[in-house]
Structure formats: structure tokens, C-alpha cells
Amino acid sequence: MNTTFSGQVGIVTGAASGLGAAIAAKLAGAGVKLALLDRDAQGLAEIHGKLQSDSQSYVIDITDEKQVSECIDTVVAQYQAIDILVNCAGITGQTNIKSHEVSTDDMQRVFDVNFKGSFLLSKYVLPVMLRGHYGRILHIASISGKEGNAGMLAYSASKSAVIGMAKVQGKEYAGTGITVNALAPAVIQTAMVEALPEEQVKYMTDKIPMKRCGSLEEAADMAAFIVSPQCSFTTGFTFDLSGGRATY
Ligand SMILES: NC(=O)c1ccc[n+]([C@@H]2O[C@H](COP(=O)([O-])OP(=O)(O)OC[C@H]3O[C@@H](n4cnc5c(N)ncnc54)[C@H](O)[C@@H]3O)[C@@H](O)[C@H]2O)c1
């Protein structure tokens, strides 16, 4: 896969941790020039320092439209193009609670990061991709967006919205050289999962027929394929990464 990405420029959000860091490392290893975005300055500096490639890091809050638009302008000024966008930044918000216990503020916060943040990145990156007649956008969704995880209303609903966005955008840009897809992982051991209540993690892992969590390597490999030039006849689709939990 190394030569296929030659000369390409990519953006990965949530690059300071977990899936975002793993996907960034995979793409950097394949020769993609990278813009790493996260609000966690320290984590981002650590991940950036480990990459042996042409890359820049940008500390931004992806829910802030001005910060997103200025960041994309800076990336374009630096690299002149954007071929790949991986929207990986995300939060769970409160979990292990029933819908009537969900705070409206928390619901809003989760939608702001998971849906609005991914929307904003795609809104400002798409015109750049349209100018280049090429692009690969990958929104990291979740199995909870397909199946609905009890105890995780805000998170599950926000990820359903992300899946809906991939469906819409896939159709809107089909024929332009740009594909837009989503990825729906089940449980992958990261800081996000470590912060969840034990009961909530057990609920999620018990549902995986393979009886194990996915690995960061498996997530990064699949993400790299989805944003590669070879993945050219699939758009608007949500790829599965759930050890058999979702079979549709
Ligand atoms: N780990 C899993 O089991 C799992 C399963 C399904 C989906 N996902 C999704 O994968 C993505 C990555 O999850 P992870 O497990 O690697 O989580 P993580 O907590 O390890 O990493 C998420 C990153 O997003 C960043 N972030 C959060 N809000 C931000 C904001 N407003 N602006 C900029 N950066 C922000 C955080 O600082 C963090 O570095 C998320 O979208 C998550 O919902 C994870």
C-alpha cells in the first residue's frame, strides 16, 4: 500500500489518542503528508513527535467553526491540497444512564463534537477536494450508531447522525472523484473505553460474537484501505468493524 498514497495530503482529527493516533501513524508510514488536529495539546505533541514524516499539528476545538475554517486555510497554504480527511475526534458524554436521565447540556455537547465537528471539517475540506477532483472522507462512527447501545443515548444518536451524513455526502459527491464513507467499530481498547463505567463496557463487549475487542492495528488497516485510491467504488457506506456484531 506504500506507493498508493505517494504525494497525498491528509487530515486526521482526534490524532492525539486512540484510533486517531493509530490511523495517523499508519497513513504517515504510507507516505501521506499529515495535518494532525486535536484539542489536547500535550497528547498531540507526543504523537506528532513520534511520526517520522512530513506532518504538522494543530491544536483546535473542532466544534468551533472559525477555528476549523482557519485551520483548513493554513493546511492548504502549507500543502496546497487535501486528499484525505479522517474525522476521528469524538466523546461519549455521560453513559450507563437511561434516556430520562440524560442532561440536555450533555446531549448537546456530544452532538457538537461527534456530529457538528465532523460536519464542519467536511464542510471546509470538501471545496478543496472539489478543486482537486479527488478526495477520500472517512467519518468514524460506531456500532452504537447502527444498533443503539442502551445507556448511551447521546453517543448512539450522534453516531447515527454521522452515518446519515456519510450516506448523504456519499450521494452528493459521487461522480466528483470524492468518496465519503463511515466506519462503525465495536469496542477497541482506548482511553475513551477506559473512561467508561465497567458495566457499560461489559454490555458492549458481551455483544461481540468474536468475544474480543478490536485492535488499533485492525482499525488503522481498515481506515487506510477506505481512504486509499483503491477503495474507489464504495461511497456513502458504513464499513463494519465489529467482530460480527453487525452483519448488515
Ligand atoms: N474506542 C472504541 O471502542 C470506539 C468504538 C466505536 C467508535 N469509536 C470512535 O472512534 C473515535 C476515536 O475514539 P477513541 O476511542 O480513539 O477515543 P480517544 O478518547 O482515545 O480519542 C479521541 C480524541 O478526540 C479528541 N477530541 C475530543 N473532542 C475534541 C474537540 N472538540 N476538538 C478536537 N479534538 C477533540 C480528544 O482530545 C482525543 O484525543 C471517536 O469518534 C469514537 O467515538 C471508538
Ligand as a Chemical Component Dictionary entry (heavy atoms), coordinates in Angstrom:
data_LIG
# 
_chem_comp.id                   LIG 
_chem_comp.type                 NON-POLYMER 
_chem_comp.pdbx_formal_charge   0 
_chem_comp.three_letter_code    LIG 
# 
loop_
_chem_comp_atom.comp_id 
_chem_comp_atom.atom_id 
_chem_comp_atom.alt_atom_id 
_chem_comp_atom.type_symbol 
_chem_comp_atom.charge 
_chem_comp_atom.model_Cartn_x 
_chem_comp_atom.model_Cartn_y 
_chem_comp_atom.model_Cartn_z 
_chem_comp_atom.pdbx_ordinal 
LIG N1  N1  N 0  -12.659 3.035  21.149 1  
LIG C1  C1  C 0  -13.776 2.448  20.746 2  
LIG O1  O1  O 0  -14.137 1.359  21.182 3  
LIG C2  C2  C 0  -14.631 3.136  19.730 4  
LIG C3  C3  C 0  -15.717 2.403  19.215 5  
LIG C4  C4  C 0  -16.514 2.994  18.248 6  
LIG C5  C5  C 0  -16.244 4.270  17.806 7  
LIG N2  N2  N 1  -15.184 4.966  18.321 8  
LIG C6  C6  C 0  -14.952 6.304  17.830 9  
LIG O2  O2  O 0  -13.613 6.423  17.408 10 
LIG C7  C7  C 0  -13.189 7.775  17.576 11 
LIG C8  C8  C 0  -11.903 7.788  18.388 12 
LIG O3  O3  O 0  -12.164 7.220  19.654 13 
LIG P1  P1  P 0  -11.012 6.766  20.651 14 
LIG O4  O4  O 0  -11.506 5.554  21.334 15 
LIG O5  O5  O -1 -9.728  6.744  19.925 16 
LIG O6  O6  O 0  -11.096 7.960  21.705 17 
LIG P2  P2  P 0  -9.959  8.803  22.458 18 
LIG O7  O7  O 0  -10.644 9.435  23.605 19 
LIG O8  O8  O 0  -8.783  7.934  22.705 20 
LIG O9  O9  O 0  -9.569  9.906  21.370 21 
LIG C9  C9  C 0  -10.466 10.926 20.999 22 
LIG C10 C10 C 0  -9.677  12.172 20.697 23 
LIG O10 O10 O 0  -10.596 13.194 20.268 24 
LIG C11 C11 C 0  -10.149 14.423 20.816 25 
LIG N3  N3  N 0  -11.252 15.380 20.885 26 
LIG C12 C12 C 0  -12.380 15.275 21.618 27 
LIG N4  N4  N 0  -13.138 16.364 21.488 28 
LIG C13 C13 C 0  -12.470 17.211 20.649 29 
LIG C14 C14 C 0  -12.732 18.510 20.146 30 
LIG N5  N5  N 0  -13.852 19.180 20.470 31 
LIG N6  N6  N 0  -11.839 19.081 19.302 32 
LIG C15 C15 C 0  -10.702 18.407 18.971 33 
LIG N7  N7  N 0  -10.386 17.176 19.437 34 
LIG C16 C16 C 0  -11.264 16.589 20.274 35 
LIG C17 C17 C 0  -9.620  14.052 22.199 36 
LIG O11 O11 O 0  -8.766  15.055 22.728 37 
LIG C18 C18 C 0  -8.924  12.729 21.917 38 
LIG O12 O12 O 0  -7.557  12.918 21.606 39 
LIG C19 C19 C 0  -14.331 8.512  18.273 40 
LIG O13 O13 O 0  -15.117 9.206  17.315 41 
LIG C20 C20 C 0  -15.140 7.381  18.877 42 
LIG O14 O14 O 0  -16.471 7.731  19.061 43 
LIG C21 C21 C 0  -14.371 4.414  19.276 44 
# 
loop_
_chem_comp_bond.comp_id 
_chem_comp_bond.atom_id_1 
_chem_comp_bond.atom_id_2 
_chem_comp_bond.value_order 
_chem_comp_bond.pdbx_ordinal 
LIG N1  C1  SING 1  
LIG C1  O1  DOUB 2  
LIG C1  C2  SING 3  
LIG C2  C3  SING 4  
LIG C2  C21 DOUB 5  
LIG C3  C4  DOUB 6  
LIG C4  C5  SING 7  
LIG C5  N2  DOUB 8  
LIG N2  C6  SING 9  
LIG N2  C21 SING 10 
LIG C6  O2  SING 11 
LIG C6  C20 SING 12 
LIG O2  C7  SING 13 
LIG C7  C8  SING 14 
LIG C7  C19 SING 15 
LIG C8  O3  SING 16 
LIG O3  P1  SING 17 
LIG P1  O4  DOUB 18 
LIG P1  O5  SING 19 
LIG P1  O6  SING 20 
LIG O6  P2  SING 21 
LIG P2  O7  DOUB 22 
LIG P2  O8  SING 23 
LIG P2  O9  SING 24 
LIG O9  C9  SING 25 
LIG C9  C10 SING 26 
LIG C10 O10 SING 27 
LIG C10 C18 SING 28 
LIG O10 C11 SING 29 
LIG C11 N3  SING 30 
LIG C11 C17 SING 31 
LIG N3  C12 SING 32 
LIG N3  C16 SING 33 
LIG C12 N4  DOUB 34 
LIG N4  C13 SING 35 
LIG C13 C14 SING 36 
LIG C13 C16 DOUB 37 
LIG C14 N5  SING 38 
LIG C14 N6  DOUB 39 
LIG N6  C15 SING 40 
LIG C15 N7  DOUB 41 
LIG N7  C16 SING 42 
LIG C17 O11 SING 43 
LIG C17 C18 SING 44 
LIG C18 O12 SING 45 
LIG C19 O13 SING 46 
LIG C19 C20 SING 47 
LIG C20 O14 SING 48 
# 
